[in-house]
């Protein structure tokens, strides 16, 4: 047991750790020992293997709990239930003692939880339960069931916690690292969940007294024993899908790689990268709901805000002018009821306070931007498909990079694009000016926030003309 007096309290976080491999798992030991050096750590873990339990809970029987000790943990308990039971019990038990948690960490799991495995994983199920309690939650997994290398993924945890701090507690971060020594891991990628996986197909094998028998040889007049066996995929059915991904999670280190090669979590693992993947804890599809309710169907325009984040804005020229313009423009967009899509770059801090306050309560959808263009995000693609708007107003940061690439992609898709010039900026004013010229040459209209808002009032025939004039000053 580690005593609080031995820790550097200034940087200390209060963490609940669980897993689905059980209290005796080496991954749990490694994580608890690593985090216990600088944090207040509590462990509640299952008494035995609970893989593939997803979000199962124990029902119609009592759950037994036993106190134990674990290196690095301030307290530890063993529970004869599922990973979700452990999180539920741990959060409620410690709440009675006045203890709340900054994070729930689940893992380190032996075996990657990538692709469709995310649906079944007890490791991710436990993290999702933490998110449902409003606690920022992270699932941690290493590439093979015989993993021995936990140093790299443990070293990533503080960085991933910082990422989680920039997101809603309802978003889980799933971290998968290859089973390699730290010096052989090729880096970290922010990736999407692969729409396929190494556990897609199963075969049924006769077991017990029927082991090795064919269907014709089995006596079907009595109960028959079968064993569920995983089948490694043999064909490359989707771009980037690997026939070499199986329970051993083979890593390939040679060959030239493109962004498409590393788009998905499974492929990052295949090529020796660690992958950080955001997962929603919501059981609903808000974009689909809005579409069915007709909230997007009749809109003529949509406003796009590219990465209006504090850490990016801090380095731009004339920051105060930019943030003031952007905040007033965002307030007008909200007042006019125009739907908005707001992109965020992971790890770059919170949204600019004034702009976030202006958009709050409006019709804004927030998405993580994983590539240079907002269109590289599947969430952004879904939002645009749910909207019938063919005209887009774009504002945001790094005019010469993300703003420009997003706008050019809109033009390639035949959208009418208007750039709000005084609500766009780059770190270097020269980059901004050149980008605006290129966007104008590409067919984008370029205007000011004041002119754009007045045009929207006219186009939408909106009765809020007087109130938006007051906002603009």
VEXPAVO-724468 format. One line per field, with one value per residue (C-alpha): residue in three letters; x, y, z. Coordinates in Angstrom, 3 decimals, always signed. Layout:
residues N
res ALA/...
px X/...
py Y/...
pz Z/...
***
This chain:
residues 473
res UNK/UNK/UNK/UNK/UNK/UNK/UNK/UNK/UNK/UNK/UNK/UNK/UNK/UNK/UNK/UNK/UNK/UNK/UNK/UNK/UNK/UNK/UNK/UNK/UNK/UNK/UNK/UNK/UNK/UNK/UNK/UNK/UNK/UNK/UNK/UNK/UNK/UNK/UNK/UNK/UNK/UNK/UNK/UNK/UNK/UNK/UNK/UNK/UNK/UNK/UNK/UNK/UNK/UNK/UNK/UNK/UNK/UNK/UNK/UNK/UNK/UNK/UNK/UNK/UNK/UNK/UNK/UNK/UNK/UNK/UNK/UNK/UNK/UNK/UNK/UNK/UNK/UNK/UNK/UNK/UNK/UNK/UNK/UNK/UNK/UNK/UNK/UNK/UNK/UNK/UNK/UNK/UNK/UNK/UNK/UNK/UNK/UNK/UNK/UNK/UNK/UNK/UNK/UNK/UNK/UNK/UNK/UNK/UNK/UNK/UNK/UNK/UNK/UNK/UNK/UNK/UNK/UNK/UNK/UNK/UNK/UNK/UNK/UNK/UNK/UNK/UNK/UNK/UNK/UNK/UNK/UNK/UNK/UNK/UNK/UNK/UNK/UNK/UNK/UNK/UNK/UNK/UNK/UNK/UNK/UNK/UNK/UNK/UNK/UNK/UNK/UNK/UNK/UNK/UNK/UNK/UNK/UNK/UNK/UNK/UNK/UNK/UNK/UNK/UNK/UNK/UNK/UNK/UNK/UNK/UNK/UNK/UNK/UNK/UNK/UNK/UNK/UNK/UNK/UNK/UNK/UNK/UNK/UNK/UNK/UNK/UNK/UNK/UNK/UNK/UNK/UNK/UNK/UNK/UNK/UNK/UNK/UNK/UNK/UNK/UNK/UNK/UNK/UNK/UNK/UNK/UNK/UNK/UNK/UNK/UNK/UNK/UNK/UNK/UNK/UNK/UNK/UNK/UNK/UNK/UNK/UNK/UNK/UNK/UNK/UNK/UNK/UNK/UNK/UNK/UNK/UNK/UNK/UNK/UNK/UNK/UNK/UNK/UNK/UNK/UNK/UNK/UNK/UNK/UNK/UNK/UNK/UNK/UNK/UNK/UNK/UNK/UNK/UNK/UNK/UNK/UNK/UNK/UNK/UNK/UNK/UNK/UNK/UNK/UNK/UNK/UNK/UNK/UNK/UNK/UNK/UNK/UNK/UNK/UNK/UNK/UNK/UNK/UNK/UNK/UNK/UNK/UNK/UNK/UNK/UNK/UNK/UNK/UNK/UNK/UNK/UNK/UNK/UNK/UNK/UNK/UNK/UNK/UNK/UNK/UNK/UNK/UNK/UNK/UNK/UNK/UNK/UNK/UNK/UNK/UNK/UNK/UNK/UNK/UNK/UNK/UNK/UNK/UNK/UNK/UNK/UNK/UNK/UNK/UNK/UNK/UNK/UNK/UNK/UNK/UNK/UNK/UNK/UNK/UNK/UNK/UNK/UNK/UNK/UNK/UNK/UNK/UNK/UNK/UNK/UNK/UNK/UNK/UNK/UNK/UNK/UNK/UNK/UNK/UNK/UNK/UNK/UNK/UNK/UNK/UNK/UNK/UNK/UNK/UNK/UNK/UNK/UNK/UNK/UNK/UNK/UNK/UNK/UNK/UNK/UNK/UNK/UNK/UNK/UNK/UNK/UNK/UNK/UNK/UNK/UNK/UNK/UNK/UNK/UNK/UNK/UNK/UNK/UNK/UNK/UNK/UNK/UNK/UNK/UNK/UNK/UNK/UNK/UNK/UNK/UNK/UNK/UNK/UNK/UNK/UNK/UNK/UNK/UNK/UNK/UNK/UNK/UNK/UNK/UNK/UNK/UNK/UNK/UNK/UNK/UNK/UNK/UNK/UNK/UNK/UNK/UNK/UNK/UNK/UNK/UNK/UNK/UNK/UNK/UNK/UNK/UNK/UNK/UNK/UNK/UNK/UNK/UNK/UNK/UNK/UNK/UNK/UNK/UNK/UNK/UNK/UNK/UNK/UNK/UNK/UNK/UNK/UNK/UNK/UNK/UNK/UNK/UNK/UNK/UNK/UNK/UNK/UNK
px +0.000/+1.260/+0.688/-0.469/+2.418/+4.817/+3.250/+3.642/+0.182/+0.384/+0.007/-2.075/-5.228/-7.803/-8.228/-10.440/-8.846/-10.585/-10.186/-11.790/-8.826/-9.238/-7.440/-4.374/-3.720/-0.215/-1.635/-3.564/-0.429/+1.647/-0.914/-1.543/+2.152/+2.909/+0.074/+0.378/+3.683/+2.074/-1.674/-4.310/-5.286/-8.183/-8.692/-11.913/-11.414/-13.205/-12.112/-11.695/-11.477/-14.411/-13.393/-16.103/-18.657/-19.196/-21.617/-23.078/-24.144/-24.776/-28.481/-30.591/-27.703/-25.604/-22.154/-19.351/-16.563/-13.236/-10.597/-7.042/-3.734/-2.071/+1.269/+0.596/-3.019/-4.224/-7.050/-8.035/-11.079/-11.954/-15.527/-17.108/-18.947/-18.443/-16.221/-19.308/-20.253/-16.784/-17.137/-20.673/-19.722/-16.468/-18.004/-20.963/-18.895/-16.353/-19.026/-20.350/-16.885/-16.838/-14.386/-15.034/-12.820/-11.118/-10.767/-11.830/-9.109/-9.867/-7.000/-4.350/-6.116/-4.167/-5.219/-6.180/-9.686/-9.837/-12.426/-15.643/-14.037/-15.010/-18.622/-17.840/-14.957/-15.365/-12.464/-14.342/-17.631/-16.126/-14.869/-18.284/-19.869/-17.500/-18.528/-22.202/-21.408/-19.923/-16.295/-13.697/-12.832/-10.030/-9.705/-6.160/-5.166/-1.964/-1.697/-1.507/-2.891/+0.693/+1.856/+4.935/+5.539/+3.485/+6.039/+4.958/+1.222/+1.823/+3.941/+1.045/-1.485/-0.708/-0.871/-4.170/-5.584/-4.800/-6.633/-9.626/-9.688/-10.407/-13.421/-16.813/-16.820/-19.284/-16.489/-14.347/-10.795/-9.705/-5.923/-4.338/-0.577/+1.446/+3.247/+6.650/+9.444/+9.057/+11.879/+10.187/+6.761/+6.517/+4.419/+0.841/-2.031/-5.517/-7.598/-11.127/-12.629/-12.161/-15.489/-14.140/-12.040/-10.077/-13.027/-15.622/-16.154/-16.500/-16.439/-18.107/-15.989/-17.345/-15.974/-16.059/-17.227/-17.965/-14.492/-13.400/-16.747/-18.537/-22.192/-23.159/-21.253/-22.759/-25.647/-28.203/-30.611/-28.632/-27.049/-24.030/-20.917/-19.458/-16.543/-16.612/-13.365/-12.067/-11.262/-8.615/-9.795/-8.219/-9.394/-8.816/-12.426/-11.946/-9.188/-6.522/-7.907/-5.208/-5.320/-2.417/-4.411/-5.348/-5.195/-1.434/-1.800/+1.094/+2.999/+4.420/+7.197/+8.258/+6.848/+5.710/+2.657/-0.039/-2.702/-5.213/-3.061/-3.329/-6.926/-8.228/-7.157/-6.644/-4.293/-2.281/-1.622/-0.757/+2.003/+3.434/+1.710/-0.319/-3.850/-6.028/-9.670/-12.595/-15.767/-19.182/-21.029/-24.337/-26.858/-28.551/-27.682/-28.291/-27.726/-30.259/-32.702/-32.414/-32.882/-36.010/-37.394/-36.850/-34.401/-31.904/-34.131/-35.260/-32.069/-30.603/-27.230/-24.879/-22.083/-18.762/-16.271/-12.803/-10.879/-11.706/-9.500/-7.519/-4.174/-4.313/-5.574/-2.792/-0.202/-2.090/-1.607/-4.193/-5.732/-8.121/-9.561/-10.075/-11.710/-13.981/-15.171/-15.621/-17.593/-19.977/-20.446/-21.109/-23.668/-25.472/-25.453/-27.069/-29.617/-30.591/-31.026/-28.497/-27.144/-23.407/-20.658/-17.687/-14.455/-11.877/-8.297/-7.487/-4.916/-5.240/-7.306/-10.772/-12.761/-12.244/-14.399/-16.379/-17.146/-18.101/-20.436/-21.999/-22.645/-23.834/-27.495/-27.645/-27.794/-24.107/-22.681/-19.117/-16.722/-13.072/-10.959/-8.493/-7.102/-6.261/-9.784/-12.891/-14.222/-11.755/-13.980/-16.824/-18.889/-18.534/-19.542/-22.657/-23.644/-23.389/-25.353/-28.086/-28.342/-30.005/-27.991/-25.869/-24.382/-21.756/-20.220/-16.727/-14.809/-11.918/-8.209/-5.241/-6.712/-3.857/-4.304/-7.501/-9.791/-8.530/-8.540/-12.054/-13.294/-11.664/-13.306/-16.669/-16.055/-15.156/-18.538/-20.282/-21.199/-21.453/-18.756/-18.440/-15.286/-15.823/-12.470/-12.375/-13.279/-10.396/-6.741/-3.305/-0.253/+1.398/-0.655/+1.044/-0.212/-3.737/-3.672/-2.293/-4.865/-7.760/-6.555/-6.360/-9.826/-11.266/-9.629/-11.190/-14.672/-15.256/-17.004/-15.060/-16.860/-16.883/-18.865/-21.044/-21.909/-22.492/-24.907/-26.884/-27.088/-28.338/-31.016/-32.203/-31.907/-33.654/-36.211/-35.485/-37.248/-34.125/-32.539/-32.586/-31.149/-28.242/-27.450/-27.076/-24.740/-22.580/-22.488
py +0.000/+3.478/+6.248/+9.715/+11.348/+9.655/+11.323/+14.759/+16.053/+19.090/+16.982/+14.228/+12.936/+10.645/+7.594/+4.508/+1.559/-1.590/-4.166/-7.214/-9.592/-9.922/-8.811/-10.936/-9.580/-8.304/-5.307/-4.182/-4.542/-2.501/+0.323/+0.545/+0.577/+3.245/+5.605/+5.024/+6.906/+10.325/+9.808/+8.670/+5.285/+2.996/-0.410/-2.411/-5.382/-8.672/-11.839/-13.673/-13.238/-11.184/-10.542/-9.795/-8.940/-5.493/-3.648/-6.733/-6.365/-8.956/-9.530/-11.763/-12.599/-10.867/-9.535/-10.374/-7.903/-8.599/-6.082/-6.737/-4.961/-4.082/-2.318/+1.341/+1.341/+3.293/+0.767/-2.265/-4.521/-7.761/-8.120/-11.293/-9.491/-7.856/-4.860/-2.623/-3.924/-2.914/+0.659/+1.003/-0.344/+1.608/+4.991/+4.527/+3.021/+5.815/+8.487/+7.471/+8.302/+11.676/+10.478/+11.351/+10.474/+12.570/+9.569/+5.966/+3.896/+0.424/-1.962/-2.538/-5.227/-8.134/-7.962/-5.028/-3.593/-2.254/-2.380/-4.157/-5.588/-2.251/-3.447/-6.546/-5.434/-5.542/-3.100/-0.512/-1.422/-0.441/+2.869/+3.548/+2.998/+5.556/+8.044/+7.433/+8.494/+11.724/+10.732/+11.093/+7.532/+5.854/+2.268/+0.918/-2.162/-3.775/-5.795/-9.458/-11.853/-12.632/-9.016/-8.166/-4.535/-2.038/+0.758/+2.697/+2.696/+3.644/+6.584/+7.742/+7.941/+11.521/+12.780/+10.982/+12.416/+15.884/+14.986/+13.786/+17.088/+18.924/+16.720/+16.091/+13.457/+11.575/+10.829/+7.767/+7.533/+4.057/+3.620/+0.655/+0.134/-2.594/-5.131/-3.647/-2.054/+1.760/+2.392/+0.234/+1.930/+4.275/+6.946/+7.839/+8.435/+9.840/+7.279/+6.186/+2.881/+0.419/-0.674/-4.230/-6.269/-9.370/-10.954/-10.698/-14.366/-17.388/-21.136/-23.716/-26.673/-29.736/-30.081/-32.409/-35.907/-34.758/-33.336/-33.941/-35.391/-34.240/-33.220/-36.687/-38.420/-36.404/-37.863/-35.047/-36.758/-35.383/-31.977/-31.320/-29.362/-26.747/-24.344/-20.894/-20.324/-17.148/-17.149/-14.771/-12.911/-14.154/-11.506/-7.787/-6.676/-2.986/-0.482/-0.843/-4.081/-6.534/-10.282/-10.449/-9.130/-11.909/-12.655/-12.062/-8.574/-8.793/-5.540/-4.719/-2.123/-1.833/+0.001/+3.555/+4.714/+7.249/+8.858/+6.409/+3.515/+4.840/+6.051/+3.269/+2.020/-1.539/-0.467/+1.789/-1.282/-3.295/-0.855/-0.537/+2.709/+3.331/+4.567/+6.934/+6.725/+8.773/+6.767/+8.137/+6.885/+8.041/+5.407/+7.865/+9.449/+13.161/+14.026/+11.428/+12.637/+16.208/+15.087/+13.065/+15.963/+18.199/+20.487/+20.291/+19.461/+22.986/+24.913/+26.854/+27.563/+26.112/+27.866/+26.083/+27.083/+25.554/+24.947/+28.147/+26.949/+28.927/+27.209/+27.885/+31.464/+32.385/+32.571/+34.499/+38.129/+40.618/+37.982/+40.371/+41.639/+38.092/+36.751/+39.787/+39.420/+35.662/+35.950/+38.575/+36.564/+33.368/+35.201/+36.352/+32.825/+31.577/+34.413/+33.712/+29.992/+28.957/+25.398/+25.244/+22.628/+23.294/+21.330/+20.805/+19.608/+17.077/+18.300/+22.016/+23.103/+24.480/+26.636/+30.391/+31.358/+34.137/+32.090/+29.004/+31.073/+32.570/+29.160/+27.451/+26.622/+27.114/+24.560/+23.711/+20.207/+19.538/+17.140/+16.145/+16.995/+14.183/+15.316/+18.658/+19.058/+18.816/+16.372/+13.724/+13.311/+10.835/+12.843/+15.975/+13.981/+12.748/+16.260/+17.532/+14.574/+15.290/+18.872/+19.953/+23.198/+23.823/+27.086/+27.218/+30.123/+29.317/+30.977/+29.732/+29.414/+28.736/+30.138/+28.706/+25.163/+23.668/+26.512/+26.445/+22.647/+22.397/+25.162/+23.571/+20.245/+22.018/+23.541/+20.136/+18.951/+21.878/+23.841/+27.625/+28.743/+32.105/+32.866/+35.248/+36.998/+38.949/+35.776/+33.800/+34.098/+32.498/+32.840/+34.786/+37.520/+36.832/+33.210/+34.452/+36.944/+34.439/+31.829/+34.277/+35.078/+31.397/+30.737/+33.610/+32.158/+28.762/+30.298/+31.122/+34.382/+36.468/+38.870/+40.321/+39.095/+42.219/+41.829/+38.090/+38.525/+41.214/+38.937/+36.077/+38.304/+39.060/+35.509/+33.935/+36.724/+36.653/+38.995/+39.371/+42.112/+44.698/+42.377/+41.230/+44.841/+45.505/+42.514/+43.793/+47.254
pz +0.000/-0.890/+1.676/+0.615/+2.455/+0.043/-3.005/-4.538/-3.660/-5.985/-9.150/-7.605/-9.263/-7.676/-9.886/-9.811/-11.622/-12.786/-15.573/-17.146/-16.815/-13.054/-9.914/-10.648/-14.153/-14.901/-16.801/-13.722/-11.578/-14.041/-14.287/-10.549/-9.728/-12.363/-11.373/-7.651/-7.533/-8.077/-7.656/-5.189/-6.607/-5.700/-7.314/-7.616/-9.939/-10.726/-8.962/-12.278/-16.041/-17.397/-21.019/-23.600/-20.899/-22.436/-20.098/-18.418/-14.790/-12.111/-11.572/-9.306/-6.944/-4.336/-5.151/-2.741/-2.025/-0.338/+0.688/-0.469/-1.032/-4.319/-4.889/-5.736/-4.529/-1.511/-1.243/-3.297/-3.426/-5.206/-6.432/-7.801/-10.567/-13.924/-14.766/-14.809/-11.354/-10.162/-11.423/-10.072/-6.674/-6.491/-7.356/-4.988/-2.146/-2.121/-2.583/+0.835/+2.195/+0.475/-2.193/-5.837/-8.779/-11.430/-13.750/-14.187/-15.866/-17.183/-17.992/-18.978/-21.001/-22.453/-26.093/-28.289/-28.189/-31.735/-34.495/-33.612/-30.472/-28.887/-28.842/-26.788/-24.604/-20.847/-20.619/-22.692/-20.972/-17.613/-19.041/-20.544/-17.130/-15.663/-18.347/-17.571/-14.003/-15.353/-14.673/-17.441/-18.400/-20.328/-21.569/-21.940/-23.947/-25.185/-28.386/-27.364/-24.787/-23.785/-23.540/-21.504/-22.524/-20.517/-20.190/-23.265/-22.581/-18.938/-20.100/-22.317/-19.486/-18.286/-21.875/-22.515/-19.290/-20.639/-23.840/-21.803/-19.918/-23.192/-23.946/-22.418/-19.630/-21.841/-24.331/-23.594/-24.837/-25.901/-26.018/-27.786/-27.859/-29.566/-27.399/-28.135/-26.121/-25.983/-28.433/-31.089/-30.922/-33.892/-32.202/-31.304/-33.733/-33.153/-35.032/-35.824/-34.771/-37.616/-39.154/-39.158/-36.774/-35.996/-34.175/-36.899/-37.647/-35.407/-35.882/-33.685/-32.641/-30.917/-27.380/-24.382/-25.240/-28.790/-29.453/-33.040/-34.168/-37.302/-37.312/-38.585/-35.793/-32.910/-30.891/-31.044/-28.638/-25.693/-24.905/-27.122/-26.071/-28.389/-28.105/-29.718/-31.632/-33.229/-36.927/-38.287/-41.374/-44.593/-47.042/-47.236/-47.524/-46.727/-47.452/-44.821/-43.405/-42.484/-42.965/-40.509/-37.557/-35.222/-31.496/-31.644/-33.211/-35.662/-36.204/-39.644/-39.607/-43.223/-46.247/-46.990/-45.044/-45.876/-43.683/-45.159/-43.969/-40.403/-40.405/-38.154/-34.729/-35.954/-38.729/-36.401/-34.275/-37.349/-38.252/-34.747/-33.656/-30.530/-31.237/-29.196/-30.220/-28.852/-28.231/-27.356/-24.291/-25.779/-26.830/-29.176/-32.510/-32.049/-35.708/-36.852/-34.199/-35.419/-39.008/-38.180/-36.173/-39.195/-37.426/-40.280/-43.212/-44.157/-43.397/-46.285/-44.671/-42.085/-40.194/-39.709/-37.007/-37.438/-34.169/-32.236/-29.362/-26.797/-27.398/-31.130/-30.783/-28.355/-31.151/-33.834/-34.821/-33.462/-31.193/-29.411/-32.700/-33.939/-30.745/-30.509/-34.109/-33.749/-30.511/-31.909/-35.102/-33.101/-30.970/-34.123/-35.553/-32.381/-32.326/-35.939/-35.208/-37.851/-37.355/-36.714/-36.871/-34.588/-35.019/-32.276/-32.526/-29.754/-27.263/-28.088/-25.123/-24.591/-26.976/-26.788/-23.844/-25.494/-28.611/-26.614/-24.466/-27.588/-29.174/-25.984/-26.128/-29.878/-32.658/-32.571/-33.126/-31.973/-33.716/-33.362/-36.393/-37.124/-40.485/-42.067/-43.455/-41.281/-43.866/-42.654/-39.584/-40.043/-37.523/-39.651/-42.727/-40.902/-39.867/-43.429/-44.789/-42.247/-43.489/-46.699/-46.724/-49.806/-48.593/-45.871/-43.945/-42.623/-39.772/-37.685/-37.103/-39.348/-42.557/-44.617/-43.267/-41.807/-42.886/-46.467/-46.863/-45.412/-47.716/-50.798/-49.953/-49.723/-53.158/-54.623/-53.359/-55.101/-51.967/-52.098/-49.671/-47.936/-45.942/-42.994/-43.429/-40.153/-38.244/-39.735/-38.777/-38.954/-36.738/-39.554/-41.210/-44.558/-44.520/-43.880/-46.779/-49.304/-48.223/-48.634/-52.166/-53.050/-51.623/-53.649/-56.791/-55.943/-56.112/-52.452/-51.602/-49.077/-46.752/-43.239/-40.249/-40.275/-43.971/-43.620/-40.712/-42.529/-45.569/-43.384/-41.894/-45.431/-46.824/-43.859/-43.640/-39.924/-37.472/-35.310/-37.409/-34.623/-31.976/-34.185/-35.051/-31.333/-30.997/-33.851/-32.291
***
